[in-house]
Amino acid sequence: MDTATEAKIRKALAALQGVTKIIIAQRVTSVMGTDKIVVLEDGHIHAVGTHSQLLASDPIYQEIYHSQMKGGGADASQTDHR
C-alpha cells in the first residue's frame, strides 16, 4: 500500500480507544508507535519489544529499520526479510 493510505489507516487505528489492535506489517513506520512489536523469523518469534528497545538491541529489527529508512524516511524501501 502507498504511504498516504498507510497514514490514513494509522490515524483511524489511533482513534480507536479501549481496544486491542493487532497490526501485521512489513513497514517499520506502521508499528513504530505501538506498545509492543513482535519480530518473526522463519515463522517463529525472534524478539519482542518497543521500537526503541528493538532498535537498540535486535540485529534483525535494526537491519529492517535501516534498509527501510535509508534515503527516504517513510517512503523508503518496503523490503522486509521476514
Jmol script that loads the backbone (N, CA, C; Angstrom):
load data "model"
ATOM      1  N   MET A   1       0.839  -1.165   0.000  1.00  0.00           N
ATOM      2  CA  MET A   1       0.000   0.000   0.000  1.00  0.00           C
ATOM      3  C   MET A   1       0.887   1.232   0.000  1.00  0.00           C
ATOM      4  N   ASP A   2       0.366   2.309  -0.527  1.00  0.00           N
ATOM      5  CA  ASP A   2       1.144   3.539  -0.591  1.00  0.00           C
ATOM      6  C   ASP A   2       1.181   4.213   0.785  1.00  0.00           C
ATOM      7  N   THR A   3       2.102   5.142   0.951  1.00  0.00           N
ATOM      8  CA  THR A   3       2.299   5.769   2.256  1.00  0.00           C
ATOM      9  C   THR A   3       1.125   6.633   2.692  1.00  0.00           C
ATOM     10  N   ALA A   4       0.411   7.233   1.747  1.00  0.00           N
ATOM     11  CA  ALA A   4      -0.755   8.049   2.110  1.00  0.00           C
ATOM     12  C   ALA A   4      -1.862   7.180   2.698  1.00  0.00           C
ATOM     13  N   THR A   5      -2.102   6.034   2.089  1.00  0.00           N
ATOM     14  CA  THR A   5      -3.109   5.107   2.612  1.00  0.00           C
ATOM     15  C   THR A   5      -2.687   4.568   3.962  1.00  0.00           C
ATOM     16  N   GLU A   6      -1.403   4.229   4.088  1.00  0.00           N
ATOM     17  CA  GLU A   6      -0.884   3.747   5.362  1.00  0.00           C
ATOM     18  C   GLU A   6      -1.115   4.790   6.460  1.00  0.00           C
ATOM     19  N   ALA A   7      -0.862   6.052   6.167  1.00  0.00           N
ATOM     20  CA  ALA A   7      -1.059   7.119   7.149  1.00  0.00           C
ATOM     21  C   ALA A   7      -2.522   7.228   7.563  1.00  0.00           C
ATOM     22  N   LYS A   8      -3.437   7.091   6.608  1.00  0.00           N
ATOM     23  CA  LYS A   8      -4.872   7.137   6.925  1.00  0.00           C
ATOM     24  C   LYS A   8      -5.277   5.981   7.838  1.00  0.00           C
ATOM     25  N   ILE A   9      -4.739   4.811   7.559  1.00  0.00           N
ATOM     26  CA  ILE A   9      -5.046   3.640   8.391  1.00  0.00           C
ATOM     27  C   ILE A   9      -4.494   3.831   9.796  1.00  0.00           C
ATOM     28  N   ARG A  10      -3.253   4.314   9.909  1.00  0.00           N
ATOM     29  CA  ARG A  10      -2.661   4.554  11.235  1.00  0.00           C
ATOM     30  C   ARG A  10      -3.489   5.560  12.017  1.00  0.00           C
ATOM     31  N   LYS A  11      -3.963   6.607  11.353  1.00  0.00           N
ATOM     32  CA  LYS A  11      -4.779   7.630  12.010  1.00  0.00           C
ATOM     33  C   LYS A  11      -6.098   7.032  12.501  1.00  0.00           C
ATOM     34  N   ALA A  12      -6.740   6.225  11.678  1.00  0.00           N
ATOM     35  CA  ALA A  12      -8.002   5.587  12.067  1.00  0.00           C
ATOM     36  C   ALA A  12      -7.796   4.628  13.228  1.00  0.00           C
ATOM     37  N   LEU A  13      -6.709   3.874  13.209  1.00  0.00           N
ATOM     38  CA  LEU A  13      -6.424   2.951  14.310  1.00  0.00           C
ATOM     39  C   LEU A  13      -6.140   3.708  15.610  1.00  0.00           C
ATOM     40  N   ALA A  14      -5.445   4.820  15.509  1.00  0.00           N
ATOM     41  CA  ALA A  14      -5.136   5.621  16.699  1.00  0.00           C
ATOM     42  C   ALA A  14      -6.403   6.163  17.340  1.00  0.00           C
ATOM     43  N   ALA A  15      -7.424   6.399  16.534  1.00  0.00           N
ATOM     44  CA  ALA A  15      -8.686   6.928  17.060  1.00  0.00           C
ATOM     45  C   ALA A  15      -9.488   5.872  17.829  1.00  0.00           C
ATOM     46  N   LEU A  16      -9.206   4.607  17.596  1.00  0.00           N
ATOM     47  CA  LEU A  16      -9.897   3.531  18.311  1.00  0.00           C
ATOM     48  C   LEU A  16      -9.288   3.381  19.699  1.00  0.00           C
ATOM     49  N   GLN A  17     -10.044   3.715  20.716  1.00  0.00           N
ATOM     50  CA  GLN A  17      -9.542   3.661  22.087  1.00  0.00           C
ATOM     51  C   GLN A  17     -10.194   2.503  22.836  1.00  0.00           C
ATOM     52  N   GLY A  18      -9.479   1.951  23.788  1.00  0.00           N
ATOM     53  CA  GLY A  18     -10.029   0.913  24.652  1.00  0.00           C
ATOM     54  C   GLY A  18     -10.167  -0.446  23.992  1.00  0.00           C
ATOM     55  N   VAL A  19      -9.452  -0.663  22.905  1.00  0.00           N
ATOM     56  CA  VAL A  19      -9.486  -1.957  22.230  1.00  0.00           C
ATOM     57  C   VAL A  19      -8.060  -2.423  21.937  1.00  0.00           C
ATOM     58  N   THR A  20      -7.902  -3.718  21.814  1.00  0.00           N
ATOM     59  CA  THR A  20      -6.613  -4.280  21.419  1.00  0.00           C
ATOM     60  C   THR A  20      -6.559  -4.331  19.907  1.00  0.00           C
ATOM     61  N   LYS A  21      -5.454  -3.864  19.349  1.00  0.00           N
ATOM     62  CA  LYS A  21      -5.270  -3.862  17.901  1.00  0.00           C
ATOM     63  C   LYS A  21      -4.054  -4.714  17.569  1.00  0.00           C
ATOM     64  N   ILE A  22      -4.199  -5.561  16.587  1.00  0.00           N
ATOM     65  CA  ILE A  22      -3.072  -6.352  16.095  1.00  0.00           C
ATOM     66  C   ILE A  22      -2.807  -5.903  14.663  1.00  0.00           C
ATOM     67  N   ILE A  23      -1.585  -5.460  14.434  1.00  0.00           N
ATOM     68  CA  ILE A  23      -1.197  -4.951  13.120  1.00  0.00           C
ATOM     69  C   ILE A  23      -0.124  -5.878  12.563  1.00  0.00           C
ATOM     70  N   ILE A  24      -0.365  -6.406  11.387  1.00  0.00           N
ATOM     71  CA  ILE A  24       0.641  -7.207  10.698  1.00  0.00           C
ATOM     72  C   ILE A  24       1.196  -6.324   9.596  1.00  0.00           C
ATOM     73  N   ALA A  25       2.495  -6.053   9.661  1.00  0.00           N
ATOM     74  CA  ALA A  25       3.055  -5.062   8.745  1.00  0.00           C
ATOM     75  C   ALA A  25       4.457  -5.430   8.308  1.00  0.00           C
ATOM     76  N   GLN A  26       4.822  -4.914   7.162  1.00  0.00           N
ATOM     77  CA  GLN A  26       6.194  -5.019   6.687  1.00  0.00           C
ATOM     78  C   GLN A  26       6.960  -3.735   6.932  1.00  0.00           C
ATOM     79  N   ARG A  27       6.258  -2.630   6.970  1.00  0.00           N
ATOM     80  CA  ARG A  27       6.916  -1.334   7.163  1.00  0.00           C
ATOM     81  C   ARG A  27       7.088  -1.020   8.643  1.00  0.00           C
ATOM     82  N   VAL A  28       8.292  -0.638   8.997  1.00  0.00           N
ATOM     83  CA  VAL A  28       8.586  -0.228  10.365  1.00  0.00           C
ATOM     84  C   VAL A  28       7.721   0.971  10.752  1.00  0.00           C
ATOM     85  N   THR A  29       7.481   1.870   9.819  1.00  0.00           N
ATOM     86  CA  THR A  29       6.681   3.066  10.121  1.00  0.00           C
ATOM     87  C   THR A  29       5.275   2.705  10.579  1.00  0.00           C
ATOM     88  N   SER A  30       4.791   1.544  10.195  1.00  0.00           N
ATOM     89  CA  SER A  30       3.448   1.116  10.603  1.00  0.00           C
ATOM     90  C   SER A  30       3.373   0.717  12.071  1.00  0.00           C
ATOM     91  N   VAL A  31       4.509   0.373  12.666  1.00  0.00           N
ATOM     92  CA  VAL A  31       4.495  -0.151  14.034  1.00  0.00           C
ATOM     93  C   VAL A  31       5.360   0.620  15.021  1.00  0.00           C
ATOM     94  N   MET A  32       6.031   1.647  14.577  1.00  0.00           N
ATOM     95  CA  MET A  32       6.967   2.376  15.440  1.00  0.00           C
ATOM     96  C   MET A  32       6.333   2.894  16.730  1.00  0.00           C
ATOM     97  N   GLY A  33       5.088   3.292  16.688  1.00  0.00           N
ATOM     98  CA  GLY A  33       4.441   3.875  17.854  1.00  0.00           C
ATOM     99  C   GLY A  33       3.613   2.895  18.676  1.00  0.00           C
ATOM    100  N   THR A  34       3.720   1.619  18.389  1.00  0.00           N
ATOM    101  CA  THR A  34       2.908   0.640  19.102  1.00  0.00           C
ATOM    102  C   THR A  34       3.516   0.282  20.454  1.00  0.00           C
ATOM    103  N   ASP A  35       2.696  -0.331  21.313  1.00  0.00           N
ATOM    104  CA  ASP A  35       3.150  -0.732  22.645  1.00  0.00           C
ATOM    105  C   ASP A  35       4.124  -1.894  22.592  1.00  0.00           C
ATOM    106  N   LYS A  36       3.914  -2.790  21.629  1.00  0.00           N
ATOM    107  CA  LYS A  36       4.743  -3.980  21.548  1.00  0.00           C
ATOM    108  C   LYS A  36       4.876  -4.409  20.091  1.00  0.00           C
ATOM    109  N   ILE A  37       6.104  -4.743  19.696  1.00  0.00           N
ATOM    110  CA  ILE A  37       6.388  -5.238  18.356  1.00  0.00           C
ATOM    111  C   ILE A  37       6.924  -6.652  18.500  1.00  0.00           C
ATOM    112  N   VAL A  38       6.410  -7.555  17.684  1.00  0.00           N
ATOM    113  CA  VAL A  38       6.893  -8.936  17.667  1.00  0.00           C
ATOM    114  C   VAL A  38       7.594  -9.141  16.329  1.00  0.00           C
ATOM    115  N   VAL A  39       8.879  -9.492  16.387  1.00  0.00           N
ATOM    116  CA  VAL A  39       9.659  -9.742  15.177  1.00  0.00           C
ATOM    117  C   VAL A  39       9.654 -11.249  14.934  1.00  0.00           C
ATOM    118  N   LEU A  40       9.210 -11.637  13.742  1.00  0.00           N
ATOM    119  CA  LEU A  40       9.179 -13.047  13.382  1.00  0.00           C
ATOM    120  C   LEU A  40      10.339 -13.376  12.459  1.00  0.00           C
ATOM    121  N   GLU A  41      10.896 -14.565  12.631  1.00  0.00           N
ATOM    122  CA  GLU A  41      11.923 -15.067  11.727  1.00  0.00           C
ATOM    123  C   GLU A  41      11.596 -16.524  11.432  1.00  0.00           C
ATOM    124  N   ASP A  42      11.406 -16.833  10.176  1.00  0.00           N
ATOM    125  CA  ASP A  42      11.063 -18.192   9.755  1.00  0.00           C
ATOM    126  C   ASP A  42       9.856 -18.737  10.509  1.00  0.00           C
ATOM    127  N   GLY A  43       8.858 -17.875  10.752  1.00  0.00           N
ATOM    128  CA  GLY A  43       7.625 -18.302  11.391  1.00  0.00           C
ATOM    129  C   GLY A  43       7.685 -18.434  12.899  1.00  0.00           C
ATOM    130  N   HIS A  44       8.797 -18.054  13.493  1.00  0.00           N
ATOM    131  CA  HIS A  44       8.960 -18.135  14.942  1.00  0.00           C
ATOM    132  C   HIS A  44       9.222 -16.753  15.527  1.00  0.00           C
ATOM    133  N   ILE A  45       8.826 -16.567  16.768  1.00  0.00           N
ATOM    134  CA  ILE A  45       9.086 -15.295  17.442  1.00  0.00           C
ATOM    135  C   ILE A  45      10.581 -15.174  17.695  1.00  0.00           C
ATOM    136  N   HIS A  46      11.144 -14.124  17.162  1.00  0.00           N
ATOM    137  CA  HIS A  46      12.575 -13.860  17.323  1.00  0.00           C
ATOM    138  C   HIS A  46      12.833 -12.861  18.452  1.00  0.00           C
ATOM    139  N   ALA A  47      12.007 -11.814  18.514  1.00  0.00           N
ATOM    140  CA  ALA A  47      12.199 -10.774  19.520  1.00  0.00           C
ATOM    141  C   ALA A  47      10.885 -10.045  19.755  1.00  0.00           C
ATOM    142  N   VAL A  48      10.758  -9.476  20.952  1.00  0.00           N
ATOM    143  CA  VAL A  48       9.573  -8.700  21.321  1.00  0.00           C
ATOM    144  C   VAL A  48      10.050  -7.460  22.072  1.00  0.00           C
ATOM    145  N   GLY A  49       9.465  -6.319  21.748  1.00  0.00           N
ATOM    146  CA  GLY A  49       9.809  -5.092  22.461  1.00  0.00           C
ATOM    147  C   GLY A  49       9.190  -3.884  21.786  1.00  0.00           C
ATOM    148  N   THR A  50       9.524  -2.726  22.303  1.00  0.00           N
ATOM    149  CA  THR A  50       9.101  -1.484  21.680  1.00  0.00           C
ATOM    150  C   THR A  50      10.068  -1.166  20.534  1.00  0.00           C
ATOM    151  N   HIS A  51       9.710  -0.177  19.751  1.00  0.00           N
ATOM    152  CA  HIS A  51      10.599   0.246  18.666  1.00  0.00           C
ATOM    153  C   HIS A  51      11.978   0.601  19.218  1.00  0.00           C
ATOM    154  N   SER A  52      12.016   1.388  20.271  1.00  0.00           N
ATOM    155  CA  SER A  52      13.303   1.813  20.847  1.00  0.00           C
ATOM    156  C   SER A  52      14.111   0.640  21.366  1.00  0.00           C
ATOM    157  N   GLN A  53      13.442  -0.276  22.060  1.00  0.00           N
ATOM    158  CA  GLN A  53      14.140  -1.450  22.603  1.00  0.00           C
ATOM    159  C   GLN A  53      14.727  -2.310  21.487  1.00  0.00           C
ATOM    160  N   LEU A  54      13.922  -2.573  20.469  1.00  0.00           N
ATOM    161  CA  LEU A  54      14.385  -3.428  19.378  1.00  0.00           C
ATOM    162  C   LEU A  54      15.463  -2.748  18.552  1.00  0.00           C
ATOM    163  N   LEU A  55      15.327  -1.457  18.349  1.00  0.00           N
ATOM    164  CA  LEU A  55      16.338  -0.725  17.594  1.00  0.00           C
ATOM    165  C   LEU A  55      17.680  -0.733  18.327  1.00  0.00           C
ATOM    166  N   ALA A  56      17.635  -0.739  19.646  1.00  0.00           N
ATOM    167  CA  ALA A  56      18.865  -0.742  20.439  1.00  0.00           C
ATOM    168  C   ALA A  56      19.485  -2.138  20.572  1.00  0.00           C
ATOM    169  N   SER A  57      18.664  -3.191  20.450  1.00  0.00           N
ATOM    170  CA  SER A  57      19.188  -4.500  20.822  1.00  0.00           C
ATOM    171  C   SER A  57      19.032  -5.631  19.809  1.00  0.00           C
ATOM    172  N   ASP A  58      18.173  -5.481  18.820  1.00  0.00           N
ATOM    173  CA  ASP A  58      17.909  -6.618  17.949  1.00  0.00           C
ATOM    174  C   ASP A  58      18.465  -6.419  16.543  1.00  0.00           C
ATOM    175  N   PRO A  59      19.404  -7.263  16.120  1.00  0.00           N
ATOM    176  CA  PRO A  59      20.034  -7.082  14.809  1.00  0.00           C
ATOM    177  C   PRO A  59      19.069  -7.250  13.633  1.00  0.00           C
ATOM    178  N   ILE A  60      18.084  -8.108  13.746  1.00  0.00           N
ATOM    179  CA  ILE A  60      17.131  -8.279  12.647  1.00  0.00           C
ATOM    180  C   ILE A  60      16.282  -7.019  12.497  1.00  0.00           C
ATOM    181  N   TYR A  61      15.755  -6.507  13.602  1.00  0.00           N
ATOM    182  CA  TYR A  61      14.952  -5.282  13.551  1.00  0.00           C
ATOM    183  C   TYR A  61      15.804  -4.114  13.054  1.00  0.00           C
ATOM    184  N   GLN A  62      17.037  -4.039  13.520  1.00  0.00           N
ATOM    185  CA  GLN A  62      17.942  -2.977  13.071  1.00  0.00           C
ATOM    186  C   GLN A  62      18.148  -3.043  11.559  1.00  0.00           C
ATOM    187  N   GLU A  63      18.334  -4.241  11.033  1.00  0.00           N
ATOM    188  CA  GLU A  63      18.537  -4.423   9.593  1.00  0.00           C
ATOM    189  C   GLU A  63      17.301  -3.968   8.808  1.00  0.00           C
ATOM    190  N   ILE A  64      16.136  -4.377   9.275  1.00  0.00           N
ATOM    191  CA  ILE A  64      14.893  -3.976   8.604  1.00  0.00           C
ATOM    192  C   ILE A  64      14.735  -2.464   8.658  1.00  0.00           C
ATOM    193  N   TYR A  65      14.925  -1.893   9.841  1.00  0.00           N
ATOM    194  CA  TYR A  65      14.785  -0.448  10.024  1.00  0.00           C
ATOM    195  C   TYR A  65      15.723   0.318   9.093  1.00  0.00           C
ATOM    196  N   HIS A  66      16.991  -0.047   9.110  1.00  0.00           N
ATOM    197  CA  HIS A  66      17.969   0.696   8.311  1.00  0.00           C
ATOM    198  C   HIS A  66      17.728   0.516   6.812  1.00  0.00           C
ATOM    199  N   SER A  67      17.303  -0.657   6.394  1.00  0.00           N
ATOM    200  CA  SER A  67      17.045  -0.859   4.965  1.00  0.00           C
ATOM    201  C   SER A  67      15.844  -0.041   4.502  1.00  0.00           C
ATOM    202  N   GLN A  68      14.868   0.152   5.380  1.00  0.00           N
ATOM    203  CA  GLN A  68      13.678   0.915   5.015  1.00  0.00           C
ATOM    204  C   GLN A  68      13.873   2.419   5.160  1.00  0.00           C
ATOM    205  N   MET A  69      14.701   2.843   6.062  1.00  0.00           N
ATOM    206  CA  MET A  69      14.847   4.272   6.338  1.00  0.00           C
ATOM    207  C   MET A  69      15.919   4.944   5.500  1.00  0.00           C
ATOM    208  N   LYS A  70      16.829   4.186   4.925  1.00  0.00           N
ATOM    209  CA  LYS A  70      17.906   4.838   4.171  1.00  0.00           C
ATOM    210  C   LYS A  70      17.359   5.559   2.952  1.00  0.00           C
ATOM    211  N   GLY A  71      17.688   6.810   2.860  1.00  0.00           N
ATOM    212  CA  GLY A  71      17.368   7.599   1.700  1.00  0.00           C
ATOM    213  C   GLY A  71      15.910   7.900   1.450  1.00  0.00           C
ATOM    214  N   GLY A  72      15.040   7.837   2.464  1.00  0.00           N
ATOM    215  CA  GLY A  72      13.691   8.196   2.118  1.00  0.00           C
ATOM    216  C   GLY A  72      12.686   8.192   3.229  1.00  0.00           C
ATOM    217  N   GLY A  73      13.094   7.985   4.457  1.00  0.00           N
ATOM    218  CA  GLY A  73      12.132   8.023   5.551  1.00  0.00           C
ATOM    219  C   GLY A  73      10.981   7.080   5.319  1.00  0.00           C
ATOM    220  N   ALA A  74       9.761   7.556   5.470  1.00  0.00           N
ATOM    221  CA  ALA A  74       8.567   6.718   5.355  1.00  0.00           C
ATOM    222  C   ALA A  74       8.374   6.196   3.933  1.00  0.00           C
ATOM    223  N   ASP A  75       8.980   6.843   2.955  1.00  0.00           N
ATOM    224  CA  ASP A  75       8.828   6.408   1.578  1.00  0.00           C
ATOM    225  C   ASP A  75       9.938   5.460   1.145  1.00  0.00           C
ATOM    226  N   ALA A  76      10.775   5.063   2.084  1.00  0.00           N
ATOM    227  CA  ALA A  76      11.897   4.192   1.757  1.00  0.00           C
ATOM    228  C   ALA A  76      11.413   2.805   1.344  1.00  0.00           C
ATOM    229  N   SER A  77      12.337   1.990   0.975  1.00  0.00           N
ATOM    230  CA  SER A  77      12.051   0.636   0.506  1.00  0.00           C
ATOM    231  C   SER A  77      11.154  -0.144   1.454  1.00  0.00           C
ATOM    232  N   GLN A  78      10.286  -0.981   0.886  1.00  0.00           N
ATOM    233  CA  GLN A  78       9.407  -1.816   1.679  1.00  0.00           C
ATOM    234  C   GLN A  78      10.035  -3.168   1.964  1.00  0.00           C
ATOM    235  N   THR A  79      11.282  -3.342   1.612  1.00  0.00           N
ATOM    236  CA  THR A  79      11.934  -4.622   1.771  1.00  0.00           C
ATOM    237  C   THR A  79      11.872  -5.072   3.219  1.00  0.00           C
ATOM    238  N   ASP A  80      11.415  -6.287   3.390  1.00  0.00           N
ATOM    239  CA  ASP A  80      11.322  -6.898   4.708  1.00  0.00           C
ATOM    240  C   ASP A  80      11.748  -8.328   4.559  1.00  0.00           C
ATOM    241  N   HIS A  81      12.666  -8.763   5.389  1.00  0.00           N
ATOM    242  CA  HIS A  81      13.232 -10.099   5.257  1.00  0.00           C
ATOM    243  C   HIS A  81      12.451 -11.146   6.034  1.00  0.00           C
ATOM    244  N   ARG A  82      11.326 -10.798   6.624  1.00  0.00           N
ATOM    245  CA  ARG A  82      10.567 -11.769   7.419  1.00  0.00           C
ATOM    246  C   ARG A  82       9.230 -12.017   6.790  1.00  0.00           C
TER     247      ARG A  82
END
end "model"
wireframe off; spacefill off
backbone 0.3
color backbone group
